[in-house]
Each structure stands twice: as C-alpha cells, then as structure tokens.
Amino acid sequence: MVIAVVGIGIVGRTLVEHFTHLGYEVLFIERNSSLTLPEAAGKADVVFVVTSPIGEVNELLKLAAENMRPGTLLVHGTSVEAPHGKRTGREQILEKGVTLAHLHFHFRPESPLRETLRGQHITLKIEGEKSEHWEQWLKSRLVPYQPFIHELEDDEHDCTTTVSQVLHMALAYFSSRVWQQTAGNELERGITIAGPPGRFLARSVIRTAGGAKVAAEILEGHPQTLDVLTVIRQAVRDLGDRVRTGDIEGIEAELSIARTLIPPDMLKALETRTLQLIRLEADLQRHNVVLNFPAEENHVGLLAKVLAEFDRRGIDKTTTIAQTNPDGSCTFVIGVREHTPAVDETVVAIESWRKE
C-alpha cells in the first residue's frame, strides 16, 4: 500500500514517520518537491492533505481526487473542515468512487506519533462507497496507541471547534493586546502571583502563541470566527455598561450562567481535575527534584527504586510525577517539603547506582 502526505509541516512529518514505521511506502509532497500532487495521487492508495495555509486545502483536495483511482481514500487532515464555510467539493470526489475523510488531531502532534497518542482526542468523519473499509483501516492504525476517537456528522466538526479552538485562540489574541499595554515587571509579577484561573489563561496564551501561524490560519479560515466575535463584541459592550453603572449583580449572574450549561457529571469531573492540577502546581512551585532517565534505563520498577532512596532517608514528599517522553525516556519530578542535605544525598545516591 502506498500513502501520500501533502504538506510536510509538523503534522505531515509526524504522519510520514508514523506510516513509514508501520511499513508502508510513503510519498511526501511539498512546494519544492520534485514529485507533484497529481503524480503522487495517481500512485497512492491513501492521500493525506495536511498542508498550510488551510485556505488552499479545498483546491488541493479536488486536484488530488481528480488523479486518484476509485476505491482509494482521500483524507482532509487540517483543523478546519470547511474553510470560510466552503465545502470541499465532496460530491465530485464521491462521484469518482473515492472515499473522503476528515481526520483532525486535536493537539500539536509530536514524532513518533505512537508515543503521543495516548489520551489525545481525534475527530473523524468519513463517507463514500468504501467508508466502512477505510474507517476500519484508519482506526486500526491509531486505536492501538489509545487515543479517543470521536465520530462526527456533517458540519459538526466546525461547530464543535468553535468552543475547543476558536474561543481560546480569540482570547489569546485579546490577552496579547492587554499584555502589550502592561509594563514588563508588572506582567511578570502578574503571571507569577495569578490564581489558578489567571495561570491557566496565561498557559493558554503562551501555548497558542507557540503555534501562532496555525492559530492565525484557523481564526482566519474558520466559518464561525466572525459569529464568535459578534458575541464577544456584544459581551464587551454589556460588561462596559455594567461596570459604568455598578451592576455587580448583572456581572455575577452572567458569570454564573456558565456553570449551569455544563452537565452535572462533567462539571464535577472538571472541578475535581482542576483542584488536582492546582494542588499539583502549588506543590511543584516549592522544592522539587527533577530526574531524567534515557530510554534504555526506563523499565518497570524504576520509580519504586528511586522513591525508595527518598524513603530510606526519611524525606517527606509532596507530589510525584512520572512521565514517559515521546523518545522513550522518562522524567520524574518529585516534590519535597524541604530541600535538606538529605535530598542532595539522595540525588547523589541515585546517580551512583545509575553508573554501576
């Protein structure tokens, strides 16, 4: 089976590595590659279009479909299913006997993909004569790595990402404007002493700004962006009026509505996890030890062996994080109530048996 990947950005490179690892012949097409999209599409059984800018995707999907064989799979893999509300020419694609899918990784993927899928969310919509066959194939290449796959219907993706992407990206844009009007020391101090809501927002802004090009394309191309901005403009006017008139009750009532919109079970789960994250961060802002182990040392029993060194010296721990990294290495972050000489002795002891 031959797989073609159009667009070798972050997602494209990750897909090339993933399917090459799985044993497929992978063709990749970018602006300066010698292989053209029509040539690759004619050879491929599966074509992934994950190119940038998002606004060009529709035309590339049509061009790929014109050169694909009946029974093959065309995957639209960008963050917006219908940029600017324009359809992908799905009727013409399906008439050619090509199965069409929209597959969106709702995180910034890292390579190798198989090491970063666990617990991540993927949305999938697939249609065409061989949709059942290709759906099974796609899932079989992803499910073993334990993501959450959500099957969506027409137009559902872009409606859902109004909340999951457009809103937080717009808030990052507005926050950037406020940050620019804040003196350097005051901004740093404000982020440092912020309570959990402020720190969560700062992280969202920083994360969004780290992928500013993609965020900008999503905001520019998403069919719901202008609708969201209309709601925000009205909310800004309402808030301004309430601040000027001292309408505390009105502000309180508007804020409180948000909680009533979340199903009770989901609200409880979100609050529980939020409290855990707040406590985790509070613990780790104090004294902690960070230990990194390469892949060849990452084995069952390693964490227990490390913690035993702390216990042997009577060191009171707070929070412990053990995380496997995409390259197979692992990182332990161990919070301690006090950084005593015994903590330094423990680190030395761990380093000594690592060298044995």
N, C-alpha and C positions, 0 to 999 in steps of 0.2 A: 504494500500500500504506500502511496506517495502523498505526502502532506505538504502543502504550500502555505507559507506565512507571509502576508503582505504587511510590511511595516516593521522594522527592526528597532523599535524603541524598547522600553522596559518590558512591556507585555510580550512583544514579539520575540525578544531574545529569550525570555523565560519559556515561551512555547517551543521555540526551536530546540532549546536544551532538553526540555521535558520529553518531546516526542522522539528526539534522537536517542535519548536514554532508553526509551521504550522499544527501540529497534526499528523505527520507521525511516524511510528515506525522506529527508526534509529539504525542501527548496525554500529559499528566502528571497524576497523581492523588496528592494528599497529604491529610492530615487536614482541612485547612481549604479545600481547593479546591472550586470550585463544581461541577466535573464529578465525578460519582460513579463508583465502580468498575463497577457494573452497566452504566451508560451507556457508559463507555469500552470495556468488554469487548465490548459489542454492536456497536460500530463497528470495532473493531480486527481486523487480521489476525494480529498478534503482540502478546502481553501479557507484559511482564517484571514479575515481582513481586520487588522488592528492598527491601522495607520493613523497618522496625525497630519493635518488637522481633521477633526471629526467631521467638519462640513464637507469634506471630499469623499466621505465613505459611500454615500449613495451611488455616485458615479462609478466608483471602483467596484462596488458590488455588481452593478449592471454589466460592466466590462468583463468582470470575471465570469459571470453567468453566461454571457454570450459565447464563451470559449470552453465551457465545461461540458462534460458528457452527461447524458441522462443517468440518473441513479447516483450521482455524486452529491457531496454535501458542501454547502457554502455557509460559512459561519461569520456573522457580523459580531465582532468582539469589542466594540467600543462602549463608552459609558452612556451614550445617548442612543436610544433605538431609532428615533425619528428626528434627526436634527432639524430645527426650525419647523417641526411639525410635518415635514415632507416624508412620505412613505418611501421605502427602498425600491419600489418597482417590483414588489413581491409577486404581483400577478404574472408579469412577464417571466420572472425567474421560475416560478412554479410551473408555468406552461411548458418550459423546456425540460421538465422532469427532474429538475434539481431541487433537492431538499434544502430549505432555508432555516437557519437557526440564529437566534440572538443569544449570545453567551457572555455574561458580564461578571468578572471577578470584582467583588465589592471591597477591594483592598489593593494596596500597591504591592503587586506580586514580587517575590524575590526568587532568585535561582539558587538551588534547584526547587522547582515548584512543589515537588512531592514532600519537601521538608517544611513547607509553609502553608499547606492547605488545611491542616487540621484545625477545626473550629472556625474556619473562614466561611463567608457566605457567597454563594454563586446563584445568579438568576438565569433561568433558561426558558426560552420559548422556541419551539421547533414545529415546522409544518411542511407538508409535501408528501409525495407518494410513498417514500421510504422513511417517513418520520419515525416510526416505531423502531425500525432497524438502527437508524443513526442515533436516536436518543439513547438506546441501549449501549451503543458503541461509545458515545461521549461519556456517559456516566461510568462505564467500566474503566475509563482512563482517568477518572477523577475520584470516584467513591472510595476506592481502596485507601486513599490518603485522608479520608474522614472530614471532608467539608460538609457544609449544609447546602443542599441544592433546592432552590425554590422554583417551582414551575409556574410560569406566568401566562396570562392570556394577552390578546391584542391590547396595546396601549397601556397595559397595567404597569409595565416597567417604568416608563417615564413619569407616570403619576406617582408611583412609589418613591422614586428617587427625588421627587420634589422635596420630600422630608429628609431622606437619607443623604442627599448630596447638595442640592441647590441651596437649601436653607442655611446649612452650616458654612458653605462657601461664601454666601452673601454676607453672613455675619462676620466672617473673617475679613472680607473687604471693608466693611464698616469699622471693624475694630482697628484695622490698619490705619484708617484715617484718624481715629482718636489717638492711637499710639503716636502718630506723627506730630500731633499737637502737644504731646507730653514730653517734658524735659527728660533727658536720659536717666538721671539718677532717680527721678520720680517714677519713671516707667519700670526700672529695675526693682525698685523698692515695692512698687505696687504689685508686681507679679510675685515677688518673694513673700509678701505678707498676706496675699489674697487668700480668702477662704476657699473651700473646695469648688464652689461654682466659678469663681474667678480663675482658679488654676486650671480647671477643666476647659474653660473658654480659651485661655492662653495656649494650652496644648493644641486645641483645635486650630487656632490661628497659625501657630508655628508649623503644624503638620500640613495644613492646606498650602501655606506659603512655600513649603518644601517641594510641592508639586504644582507651583503656580501656573505653569504653562497648561497642564491638563485641566486644572480648575478653571482657568480663563476660558478654555475651549468649551467646557461643559456649561458654564454660565452663558456664554455667547450663543451656543447652539441648542440648549435645552428648550423645548417648546413651552415649558411652564415658567421660565425665568421672569418674564415680564409680568405674569399674573402674580407671582410671589412678590415682586417689587411693588405692585399696586397695593397689595395687602399691607406691606411694610410701610409704604408712604402714608396710608390711612392711619395705621397704628402710631406712627411718629406724630402725626397731627393730633390724634386723640390724647396721646401722652403729654404733648406740649400743653394742650388746653387744660388737662387735669392738674399738671404741675402749676400752671399760672393761677388756677382757681383754688388750689389747695384741696383738690378732690382725692384725698387719701383712700376713701372707701372705694372709689371707682377704680383706682390703680390696683388696690388689693383684690377686688372682685375679678378684674381681668386676668391677673396673675393666677388666681386660684382656679380659674376655668381649666387650665392645662391639666391639672390632676384628675379632673372628672372625665377627661377624654380618653384616659388610659384604662384598659380593662383591669379590674382589681388584682387578678393574679399576676399580670405583667407589672403593675405598679409595685406590688410587694417585692417581686424579684428584682426590679431595678433599684429599689431603695436598699434592699439587702446588699446587693453587689456594690452599690455606691458607698455604703458605710464601710464595707470591707476595703475598698480602694482608698478611702480617706484614712482609715487606720493604718493601712499598709504604707502610704506615703508619709504619714506622721512618724511612724517607726523608723523608716529609712532616711528621713531627714536628719536624724540624730547620728549616732555612731554605727558604722557598719563595715563589714569586711567583704570585699569582692574577690572571688576566686575564679579563675578561668582554667579550664581543662581542655586540651585538644581532643579530637575525635577518638584517637587511639586509647585515651585514658577514661573516656566516658563509658562506664559499664555499670551494671546492676550492683548496688551496694556501695557505690562511691559516696553518695550523700551521707549514708549512715556512718561510713568510716570518717568523713570529715566532721560530722556533728559529734561523734564520739570523742574527738580531740578537744572540742569545746567542753563537753560534759566532764571529761577527765580532769579539767582544771577548774570546774565549778563556775563556768562563765554563764551568766544569766542572759539568755537570748530573747529577742522580741519577735521579729518576723524573719522567716526564711523563704527565699525564692530559689527554686531550682529550675533552670530553663535550658532546654536543648536548642542550640542555634542551627540555622539552615545548613551550615557546613558539617554538622555532626558533633561539633564541640559543645561544651556546656558551660554555663555561668551560674555560680552560686552567689547570692547576696544574703549575708547573714547579719541581721541587726542585733546589736548588743546594747545593754543598758548603759554600760560604762566602758570606755576604751582604757583598760588597765594593762599593766605589763603582761598579765597572763594572756591577753588577746594577742599581743605580739609574739609571745612564746608559742602560741597555738599555730600561728601562720608559719613560723619557722619550722615547727614540727611537721606540718603538712608538706612544706616544701622539701624537707629532708627525706620523707618516705616516698615522695614523688620521684626523687632522683635515684632511688635504690634499684 
